[in-house]
Amino acid sequence: MEPAPDETSQPSQQPGSRLILTGLADYNARSSSQSRDAHSTPEQSDNVAGPTPVQQQHQGYNTNPKVAIPRHRASTSYRYSRRVAKACESCRQRKTKCSGDTPVCRQCRELRAKCQYPDGMREKTKRHMEELSSKATDYESLLRDLRSSVDDVLAGRIATTLAKYSADGERKATDPRSSSSRTPLDDADLEPSSPSSIGSLEAIDRVEEDLNRGENARATGYIGKNSEISWMQRVQREAVQRARKEPGMYEGEPQELQYEDFSINNVSYHLDDLDISISGPVDMYRMPFRGHAERLFEDYLITVHPFFPIINRPLFASQFKYFFDNSARPGDRWLAILNMIFAIAAKHAHLAQMPWKGDDAQDHLLYFTRARYLSMTGDDLFTHPDLQQVQLEGLMAFYLLSTDQINRAWRISSLAIRSAIALGINMKSSSQTTTDISKESRYRVWWSLYSFEHLLGVMTGRATCILDGVCTTPMPIPFEEEKFNEPEAQQILSNLSLRDERIQNAVASYLIRLMPLNPLDGKESDGVDKLEKKTERSVWIRSIPFNMGLLFLLYIDLTVITQEIVNKVYTSDAVKVPWAHIENRIGDLKARIDLWYKQLPGPFSFTQKDDSSSPEQVRAKLSLAFQYYSARITLGRPCLCRRDASSNNSISFSHKMALVSLEAAMRMLDLIPDAPDPCRLYQLAPWWSILHFLMQATTVLLLELSFANVHAPEEETNTFHATKKAICWLYAMSEHSTASYRAWQLCDSCMRRIAVGMNYDVSDLPSSPNEAAISQQKKPQERQQQQQLNSVGVTGDMPQTTTVTHFPSTDGEAESFEWNTGMEPLSTPQFDGAKRREILGDLELEQTASVSAAELVTYPMSFSPFMMEFAGASGPPTADSHFPYDPISGQFMGSFFPNPGDDQQNWDN
């Protein structure tokens, strides 16, 4: 039974109206609740249970009869109600809502799809910063490398920029110039190398003397830092310090008055100050007897031609024989070349004291003067060069070097190089009209000039006139000229790709010109192991039997490496380059030299003694050995002057390279016996440059002695005895060589000064020159005085003791030759057709010839039959077969290169 209503608080209502009001209140409450549910989360809707009692009281509800029952939550469920930070790539592509679960969202797990979330803003920023940091590091490294290759202004800007944006600790850790081998003499702020930090490279970018002050100074000229003459200047200054019991001087110290006497011309042992002319008229067309001419020619082919194949040996030998057999008169240039061959051989004959030498020790000057009058006077120097002129200029430069006229040889050699470049001999030939054999002959002409120019560059310390990249001539093939027609040689000559694979890419100097200015880890290079793979490429070269063509290839390969030493180490910008960069270059170049030695074929290995070696093999081994040790001396010489090399606790790279230079000097002197025998040495060694090699070794050892053996103190006794051995050899060589006499005087005086300060015993050294050396020294001076007293009418003919042969007179000659028309016989015009082709076919060098025993007996020279006779000649050869005549210039052209073909009428090749 319901309780009675409170009539005082509520107005009286009818039962029907109360029911209507109650239903209306319930409807409004439900509507309000649903409206709030639509705008709230499920958690918020749980807290809404309808109107509070206070609200109900204000709304006129009767709160006493019943209590409102909370309504149930809506039955609608939200599958993914929460908002995720980022959706995966798969859901983005499907355009579906992602649950954001990791590592795989719910959608991808159900669909078994690949789930991958993109990087957020933080990860993108971090990765971008890492890329920028890597770029900045690369740019800084690039700027450091470029700093040594630009001018001073740009180098300063680069250094300022690097210092501005680099922390001190980072710079010390990453700067490649900070080397453990730097010595206390090096500047602390790692600036480019100064004179006090570069050993023998001080003042390499300037001239310290006035070279135009006098005749003697002009005769010597400029001498660079890689010349042993410049080293001798340093030895003289150190020797004075030792004689005064004073400490040695450091590199880069200013010269004092006490050292002014040691000018470069006073320490030069060459003979550029002597005259080389002969007074009076000279008979240009006079020739020696055939027997003497054959000995001179044979001596040249044996001792010089294997290393300087500037002529085609088979062709010129056949021309030489025909010249004396038929009393022919070829062009002036051919005669000049023959006289230059005589001059070179005559000089060697007097040095080696050959039994067939001429009575006059200066007869080589007469041959040289004849060649000058035949081809190097008047308008000859202003005419356009041809191949014969290139060879002639090269032979003249070689002769001047052999007579110790290096300054004159330097000038003539540059003329020959420019003439060769003007004819394109320095480039690879793709001409269709030139035979492969002729191309190879021209390649050898270029490499002969290249090696000779390099030798002059090392001896004088001057930059060569052959720039980087100017030469694309392929390396010479390892076969002799007589073998060019054999199948194996023809295969290489005709197939350029095969030639590159077997020769060009297999030599140790392959791509050496592309070596960077600062090779990475150059100092850590162990030489052989670093380039071990390249050794496998030289298997074919090492399988070739011993021959002079292979010798020339090995000789040129080492020459290219040594030339790169001069270009990379003894460069004028060395004062700007950090010493660590110089060390890297030295280390990389040492690896090249070690590779060359490792690839050396067995018959040419000069460290292995073989009593069965022939004189040709001994000569080849000695020549390669002298050049190899000379290259190592030149490479390590900049490190030898670093007086404090042993001050570090650990052995520095500079110290190691100084030991390499000293060891090479010792090994070079081990090549010659203890008892001096100059004549034997001149016969087997490269006689034109042997004095240069010995002076390199002697000067390096004297320099180490003047340093009190700071680099190798345990080897002091051996160094001292090796130096005395070298001085004794120079003394013995001075008997027949004025240059050796001067070299002995320089080394002997330095040795005695050093002995005073170091308490060495030099009593067993020769104290005074012998009479023969004094007489040899006075001969050039007496000859110059006699030339000044001679009148103009005095002739310059050959001395009475030398028998000569004149060319036969052409006046009233009975033979049917017209010399003014190219030595063609006076016959019918039909001769120019079939007969010329017959002669050309008979002269082909591709064919072998059979020579009878009688012919070999009557021809005393040791030429092969291939060189002596014409192949299949059916009759006496005509004159123009070997001396093709050019009626325009009046010269015989193409005498040194094989004919292009039987049917080719153009002889100028």
Protein Blocks (a to p, Z undefined) as FASTA:
>chain_A
ZZdddfklpccddfklmmmmmmmmmmmmmmmmmmmmmmccfklmmmpgbjafklmmmnop
afklpccddddddfbdcfblpccfbdcfklmmnopacehiafbdfklmmnopacdddddf
klmmmmmmmmmmmmmmmmmmmmmmmmmmmcfklmmmmmmmmmmmpcfklmmmmmmklcfk
bcfkbcfklpacdfklnojmgoklbcfbdfklbmklmmnopadfkbfklmmmmmmmmmmm
mmnopacddehiacdfklmmmcfklmpcbfklpccbdedjddfkbccdfklmmmmmmmmm
mmmmmmmcfbcfklmmmmmmmmmmnopacdfklmmmmmmmmmmmmmmmmmnopakbcfbl
klmmmmmmmmmmmmmgcjlmmpccdfklmmmmmmmmmmmmmnopaklmmmmmmmmmmmmm
mnopmpccfbfkbcfklmmmmmmmmmmmmmmmmmmmmmnopacfbdghkaccdcddfbdf
klmmpmklmmmmmmmklmmmmmmmmpmkgoklmpcfbdghklmpghjmmmmmmmmmmmmm
mmpccdfklmmmmmmmmmmmmmmmmmmmmpcklmmpcfklmmmmmmmmmmmmmmmmmmpc
fklmmkbccfkbcfklmmmmmmmmmmmmmmmmmmmmmmmmmmklmmpmbdcfklmmmmmm
mmmmmmmmmmpcfbdcfklmmmmmcfklmmmmmmmmmmmmmmmmmnoommlmmlmmmmmm
mmmmmmmmmmmmmmmomklmmmmmmmmmmmmmmmmmnopafklpcfbdcfklmmmmmmmm
mmmmmmmmpcfklccbdcfklccdddddfehpabfcdfknoppacddfklmmmmmmmmmm
mmpmkbccdddfklmmmmmbfcdfklmpcehiabdcdfklmmccdfknopaehklbccfb
fklcblbZZ
